[in-house]
């Protein structure tokens, strides 16, 4: 059980880092031309995706795929937080309801008989 908690923590840290890919991509998209800033931001985005892919392969060796994938819903939360912090976006009641709905749906699926089968 303690080993599983360690890997669940690791998968959530991995998704936290992965969520920065969208921030870097959005910042790169704001550039009007291909310049050094664009290349750095875009390269950073690709680098984060590469690190995520390598980490994901290691995580699914230790956790059932269903368990690991169910935790991916935290990206929605991080994405909303980064939108507020970096881009001045607001979390409207509709967005909040959507976030809650997705997270509840993933939790219900992960704890159902389908989730128990893994």
Backbone as ProteinMPNN parsed JSONL, in Angstrom:
{"seq_chain_A": "XXXXXXXXXXXXXXXXXXXXXXXXXXXXXXXXXXXXXXXXXXXXXXXXXXXXXXXXXXXXXXXXXXXXXXXXXXXXXXXXXXXXXXXXXXXXXXXXXXXXXXXXXXXXXXXXXXXXXX", "coords_chain_A": {"N_chain_A": [[0.828, -1.205, 0.0], [1.918, 1.282, 0.832], [3.908, 1.631, -1.088], [2.328, 1.948, -3.344], [1.081, 4.389, -2.801], [3.273, 6.04, -2.973], [3.808, 5.891, -5.728], [1.425, 6.941, -6.722], [1.648, 9.554, -5.806], [3.898, 10.276, -7.297], [2.854, 10.095, -9.913], [1.035, 12.169, -9.878], [2.721, 14.378, -9.5], [4.04, 14.199, -11.904], [1.937, 14.817, -13.684], [1.496, 17.427, -12.883], [3.855, 18.697, -13.76], [3.579, 18.143, -16.489], [1.366, 19.712, -17.087], [2.418, 22.226, -17.484], [3.167, 22.266, -20.107], [1.084, 23.195, -21.706], [1.023, 25.869, -20.931], [3.511, 26.825, -21.819], [3.163, 26.357, -24.561], [0.999, 28.069, -25.144], [2.114, 30.555, -24.548], [4.125, 30.585, -26.485], [2.548, 30.664, -28.766], [1.62, 33.232, -28.714], [3.58, 34.795, -29.795], [4.397, 36.837, -32.565], [6.003, 36.209, -34.669], [8.486, 33.858, -35.814], [10.899, 33.705, -33.565], [13.683, 33.985, -31.259], [12.58, 33.796, -28.67], [10.133, 32.488, -29.198], [11.142, 30.023, -30.183], [12.472, 29.044, -27.918], [10.348, 28.785, -26.068], [8.64, 27.004, -27.462], [10.357, 24.815, -27.811], [10.755, 24.186, -25.144], [8.176, 23.33, -24.498], [8.018, 21.009, -26.069], [10.056, 19.57, -24.859], [9.04, 19.172, -22.273], [6.904, 17.52, -22.951], [8.303, 15.271, -23.868], [9.659, 14.437, -21.525], [7.431, 13.858, -19.975], [6.366, 11.685, -21.459], [8.362, 9.729, -21.117], [8.315, 9.437, -18.307], [5.661, 8.591, -17.954], [5.709, 6.047, -19.126], [7.274, 4.72, -17.244], [5.711, 4.932, -14.945], [3.365, 3.456, -15.569], [4.366, 0.951, -15.475], [4.431, 0.381, -12.831], [1.959, 0.976, -11.694], [-1.498, 0.048, -12.107], [-2.931, 0.659, -15.313], [-5.487, 1.848, -15.378], [-5.683, 3.055, -12.858], [-3.549, 4.881, -12.924], [-4.296, 6.44, -15.157], [-6.724, 7.494, -14.318], [-5.975, 9.457, -12.565], [-5.251, 11.495, -14.205], [-7.076, 13.498, -14.45], [-6.403, 15.595, -12.798], [-5.02, 17.38, -14.312], [-6.831, 19.111, -15.44], [-7.497, 20.713, -13.299], [-4.985, 21.905, -12.702], [-4.561, 23.188, -15.17], [-6.607, 25.108, -15.175], [-5.81, 26.627, -12.984], [-3.288, 27.6, -13.9], [-4.202, 29.095, -16.06], [-5.523, 31.164, -14.738], [-3.406, 32.295, -13.215], [-1.294, 32.898, -15.091], [-2.478, 33.967, -17.388], [-4.581, 35.61, -16.796], [-7.16, 34.599, -16.813], [-10.515, 33.772, -15.828], [-12.205, 31.712, -13.472], [-15.178, 30.641, -14.108], [-18.532, 29.995, -12.872], [-19.61, 28.031, -14.556], [-17.304, 26.822, -15.704], [-16.169, 25.826, -13.362], [-18.146, 24.019, -12.603], [-17.909, 22.229, -14.729], [-15.299, 21.254, -14.31], [-15.618, 19.995, -11.815], [-17.541, 18.067, -12.537], [-16.115, 16.45, -14.393], [-14.017, 15.478, -12.755], [-15.486, 14.101, -10.761], [-16.713, 12.188, -12.396], [-14.495, 10.697, -13.298], [-13.548, 9.695, -10.855], [-15.777, 8.167, -10.056], [-15.794, 6.242, -12.102], [-13.298, 5.048, -11.722], [-13.634, 3.885, -9.244], [-15.591, 2.075, -9.66], [-16.909, -1.204, -10.626], [-15.468, -1.741, -12.952], [-13.088, -0.342, -12.51], [-12.213, -1.732, -10.287], [-11.495, -4.122, -11.35], [-8.936, -4.044, -12.271]], "CA_chain_A": [[0.0, 0.0, 0.0], [2.765, 2.47, 0.918], [4.547, 1.78, -2.389], [1.324, 2.465, -4.276], [0.91, 5.815, -2.495], [4.458, 6.702, -3.524], [3.643, 6.004, -7.18], [0.324, 7.883, -6.967], [2.244, 10.874, -5.623], [4.773, 10.502, -8.456], [2.04, 10.33, -11.108], [0.45, 13.508, -9.771], [3.808, 15.319, -9.759], [4.26, 14.14, -13.347], [0.869, 15.574, -14.341], [1.75, 18.827, -12.561], [4.885, 19.153, -14.706], [2.983, 18.053, -17.832], [0.422, 20.813, -17.286], [3.16, 23.401, -17.949], [3.302, 22.215, -21.558], [0.08, 24.086, -22.301], [1.434, 27.25, -20.656], [4.593, 27.144, -22.756], [2.584, 26.407, -25.904], [0.186, 29.281, -25.296], [3.042, 31.691, -24.607], [4.77, 30.537, -27.808], [1.558, 31.053, -29.773], [1.442, 34.69, -28.659], [4.631, 35.453, -30.577], [3.93, 37.175, -33.91], [6.923, 35.655, -35.663], [9.416, 32.88, -35.265], [12.078, 34.373, -33.029], [14.353, 33.195, -30.235], [11.621, 33.535, -27.58], [9.229, 31.445, -29.694], [11.874, 28.758, -30.253], [12.72, 28.583, -26.544], [9.07, 28.349, -25.491], [8.171, 25.823, -28.181], [11.275, 23.733, -27.454], [10.423, 23.826, -23.763], [6.943, 22.565, -24.551], [8.362, 19.681, -26.581], [10.872, 18.902, -23.849], [8.123, 18.728, -21.218], [6.165, 16.373, -23.475], [9.218, 14.135, -23.886], [9.849, 13.99, -20.148], [6.161, 13.241, -19.591], [6.246, 10.377, -22.115], [9.273, 8.799, -20.435], [7.797, 9.187, -16.95], [4.42, 7.828, -18.082], [6.078, 4.655, -19.362], [7.755, 4.151, -15.987], [4.593, 4.873, -13.992], [2.428, 2.368, -15.871], [4.996, -0.319, -15.095], [4.249, 0.208, -11.386], [0.549, 1.13, -11.339], [-2.425, -0.343, -13.169], [-3.213, 1.759, -16.23], [-6.728, 2.514, -14.97], [-5.388, 3.897, -11.693], [-2.701, 5.99, -13.376], [-5.045, 7.312, -16.059], [-7.776, 8.185, -13.561], [-5.375, 10.634, -11.933], [-4.981, 12.512, -15.223], [-8.052, 14.582, -14.304], [-5.812, 16.732, -12.086], [-4.534, 18.34, -15.314], [-7.892, 20.111, -15.594], [-7.359, 21.649, -12.18], [-3.761, 22.678, -12.928], [-4.772, 24.058, -16.331], [-7.425, 26.251, -14.74], [-4.973, 27.452, -12.117], [-2.308, 28.303, -14.744], [-4.935, 30.105, -16.821], [-5.751, 32.311, -13.844], [-2.143, 32.918, -12.802], [-0.444, 33.384, -16.176], [-3.183, 34.596, -18.508], [-5.671, 36.445, -16.311], [-8.468, 33.984, -17.066], [-11.322, 33.603, -14.622], [-12.924, 30.452, -13.35], [-16.608, 30.942, -14.001], [-19.292, 28.881, -12.291], [-19.736, 26.974, -15.56], [-16.028, 26.109, -15.763], [-16.038, 25.093, -12.115], [-19.063, 22.875, -12.684], [-17.303, 21.287, -15.658], [-14.157, 20.625, -13.63], [-16.162, 19.081, -10.799], [-18.193, 16.956, -13.235], [-15.091, 15.555, -14.937], [-13.324, 14.82, -11.654], [-16.421, 13.133, -10.176], [-16.861, 11.1, -13.354], [-13.293, 9.852, -13.266], [-13.535, 8.994, -9.563], [-16.82, 7.133, -10.101], [-15.356, 5.159, -12.985], [-12.153, 4.369, -11.115], [-14.07, 3.113, -8.08], [-16.645, 1.132, -10.056], [-16.438, -2.572, -10.866], [-14.452, -1.702, -13.996], [-11.867, 0.102, -11.878], [-11.768, -2.766, -9.362], [-11.016, -5.284, -12.078], [-7.506, -3.929, -12.57]], "C_chain_A": [[0.873, 1.27, 0.0], [3.495, 2.721, -0.402], [3.596, 2.363, -3.408], [1.097, 3.957, -4.058], [2.075, 6.611, -3.073], [4.309, 6.9, -5.035], [2.472, 6.915, -7.548], [0.811, 9.319, -6.802], [3.103, 11.227, -6.835], [3.956, 10.812, -9.705], [1.413, 11.723, -11.062], [1.495, 14.597, -9.952], [4.075, 15.377, -11.264], [3.185, 14.947, -14.097], [0.995, 17.069, -14.06], [2.762, 19.414, -13.547], [4.327, 19.181, -16.125], [2.051, 19.231, -18.11], [1.119, 22.095, -17.749], [3.333, 23.422, -19.464], [2.303, 23.168, -22.224], [0.421, 25.552, -22.071], [2.509, 27.671, -21.651], [4.065, 27.257, -24.185], [1.779, 27.667, -26.145], [1.061, 30.533, -25.355], [3.755, 31.743, -25.959], [3.811, 31.019, -28.888], [1.312, 32.557, -29.79], [2.495, 35.449, -29.46], [4.141, 35.659, -32.015], [4.789, 36.58, -35.019], [7.807, 34.613, -34.99], [10.691, 33.622, -34.863], [12.663, 33.501, -31.921], [13.4, 32.839, -29.091], [10.651, 32.423, -27.977], [9.918, 30.085, -29.674], [12.144, 28.182, -28.863], [11.435, 28.041, -25.929], [8.574, 27.061, -26.143], [9.048, 24.611, -27.868], [11.022, 23.256, -26.027], [9.175, 22.974, -23.691], [7.202, 21.135, -25.029], [9.177, 18.885, -25.568], [9.992, 18.366, -22.707], [7.347, 17.503, -21.692], [7.043, 15.119, -23.51], [9.449, 13.559, -22.499], [8.593, 13.282, -19.656], [6.039, 11.844, -20.187], [7.139, 9.344, -21.439], [8.772, 8.438, -19.036], [6.542, 8.329, -16.995], [4.73, 6.347, -18.282], [6.551, 3.984, -18.073], [6.62, 3.974, -14.982], [3.687, 3.687, -14.29], [3.064, 0.994, -15.712], [4.688, -0.641, -13.64], [2.786, 0.277, -10.939], [-0.325, 0.563, -12.454], [-2.781, 0.877, -14.019], [-4.454, 2.538, -15.809], [-6.475, 3.48, -13.808], [-4.572, 5.119, -12.124], [-3.504, 6.972, -14.229], [-6.134, 8.09, -15.338], [-7.247, 9.454, -12.915], [-5.114, 11.759, -12.92], [-5.959, 13.696, -15.129], [-7.477, 15.784, -13.562], [-5.271, 17.771, -13.061], [-5.569, 19.442, -15.539], [-7.767, 21.172, -14.502], [-6.128, 22.523, -12.374], [-3.927, 23.649, -14.095], [-5.585, 25.297, -15.983], [-6.621, 27.2, -13.861], [-3.963, 28.25, -12.939], [-2.992, 29.371, -15.588], [-5.178, 31.359, -16.0], [-4.449, 33.054, -13.543], [-1.38, 33.576, -13.94], [-1.182, 34.208, -17.233], [-4.395, 35.43, -18.089], [-7.058, 35.895, -16.585], [-9.22, 33.858, -15.74], [-11.986, 32.233, -14.646], [-14.379, 30.803, -13.081], [-17.324, 29.769, -13.332], [-19.458, 27.714, -13.283], [-18.464, 26.144, -15.69], [-15.837, 25.259, -14.515], [-16.941, 23.859, -12.112], [-18.509, 21.81, -13.63], [-16.147, 20.533, -15.035], [-14.653, 19.591, -12.629], [-16.807, 17.862, -11.454], [-17.176, 15.949, -13.765], [-14.399, 14.788, -13.82], [-14.225, 13.774, -10.998], [-16.599, 11.931, -11.1], [-15.682, 10.149, -13.348], [-13.236, 9.057, -11.965], [-14.583, 7.884, -9.554], [-16.406, 5.959, -10.973], [-14.236, 4.353, -12.341], [-12.557, 3.506, -9.929], [-15.187, 2.13, -8.409], [-16.067, -0.267, -10.223], [-15.37, -2.613, -11.946], [-13.101, -1.305, -13.413], [-11.314, -0.93, -10.915], [-11.167, -3.958, -10.074], [-9.526, -5.23, -12.353], [-6.637, -4.199, -11.395]], "O_chain_A": [[0.599, 2.215, -0.741], [3.685, 3.87, -0.8], [3.992, 3.176, -4.243], [0.939, 4.708, -5.021], [1.892, 7.711, -3.594], [4.647, 7.962, -5.558], [2.518, 7.591, -8.575], [0.428, 10.2, -7.572], [3.04, 12.348, -7.34], [4.323, 11.697, -10.477], [1.279, 12.38, -12.094], [1.184, 15.65, -10.51], [4.303, 16.448, -11.828], [3.5, 15.675, -15.038], [0.639, 17.89, -14.906], [2.548, 20.494, -14.099], [4.569, 20.127, -16.875], [1.96, 19.695, -19.247], [0.478, 22.96, -18.345], [3.613, 24.472, -20.043], [2.639, 23.858, -23.186], [0.138, 26.393, -22.924], [2.425, 28.742, -22.252], [4.471, 28.147, -24.932], [1.859, 28.269, -27.216], [0.783, 31.458, -26.118], [3.964, 32.823, -26.511], [4.222, 31.708, -29.822], [0.838, 33.092, -30.793], [2.309, 36.627, -29.769], [3.542, 34.761, -32.607], [4.352, 36.463, -36.164], [7.86, 34.509, -33.764], [11.45, 34.098, -35.707], [12.179, 32.395, -31.68], [13.413, 31.71, -28.6], [10.378, 31.522, -27.184], [9.343, 29.104, -29.202], [12.052, 26.971, -28.66], [11.434, 26.962, -25.336], [8.139, 26.138, -25.454], [8.538, 23.507, -27.681], [11.073, 22.058, -25.746], [9.11, 22.013, -22.924], [6.674, 20.175, -24.467], [9.008, 17.673, -25.438], [10.184, 17.243, -22.241], [7.151, 16.555, -20.931], [6.568, 14.024, -23.21], [9.437, 12.342, -22.314], [8.671, 12.242, -19.003], [5.645, 10.911, -19.487], [6.717, 8.21, -21.214], [8.803, 7.273, -18.638], [6.373, 7.435, -16.166], [4.088, 5.49, -17.677], [6.258, 2.812, -17.839], [6.576, 2.981, -14.255], [3.277, 2.98, -13.37], [2.374, -0.022, -15.804], [4.682, -1.81, -13.252], [2.422, -0.304, -9.917], [0.064, 0.595, -13.621], [-2.915, 1.987, -13.503], [-4.464, 3.767, -15.879], [-7.0, 4.593, -13.793], [-4.872, 6.247, -11.733], [-3.407, 8.185, -14.047], [-6.435, 9.224, -15.709], [-7.99, 10.419, -12.737], [-4.787, 12.872, -12.509], [-5.691, 14.769, -15.671], [-8.01, 16.887, -13.683], [-5.079, 18.926, -12.682], [-5.205, 20.588, -15.802], [-7.912, 22.368, -14.756], [-6.205, 23.744, -12.231], [-3.487, 24.796, -14.02], [-5.285, 26.398, -16.443], [-6.735, 28.42, -13.977], [-3.792, 29.447, -12.708], [-2.423, 30.44, -15.81], [-5.056, 32.477, -16.502], [-4.395, 34.282, -13.608], [-0.872, 34.687, -13.785], [-0.578, 35.05, -17.897], [-5.149, 35.902, -18.94], [-8.033, 36.647, -16.59], [-8.614, 33.841, -14.668], [-12.283, 31.681, -15.706], [-14.752, 31.204, -11.979], [-16.772, 28.672, -13.24], [-19.446, 26.55, -12.883], [-18.522, 24.918, -15.776], [-15.397, 24.112, -14.596], [-16.535, 22.785, -11.668], [-18.631, 20.616, -13.355], [-16.021, 19.32, -15.206], [-14.173, 18.458, -12.598], [-16.636, 16.742, -10.974], [-17.35, 14.741, -13.607], [-14.213, 13.576, -13.926], [-13.768, 12.667, -10.71], [-16.633, 10.79, -10.641], [-15.858, 8.932, -13.388], [-12.909, 7.87, -11.979], [-14.306, 6.777, -9.093], [-16.644, 4.805, -10.617], [-14.228, 3.124, -12.406], [-11.901, 2.507, -9.636], [-15.676, 1.427, -7.523], [-14.879, -0.487, -9.989], [-14.454, -3.433, -11.874], [-12.076, -1.875, -13.786], [-10.101, -1.018, -10.728], [-10.413, -4.726, -9.476], [-8.912, -6.258, -12.638], [-5.413, -4.137, -11.505]]}, "name": "protein", "num_of_chains": 1, "seq": "XXXXXXXXXXXXXXXXXXXXXXXXXXXXXXXXXXXXXXXXXXXXXXXXXXXXXXXXXXXXXXXXXXXXXXXXXXXXXXXXXXXXXXXXXXXXXXXXXXXXXXXXXXXXXXXXXXXXXX"}
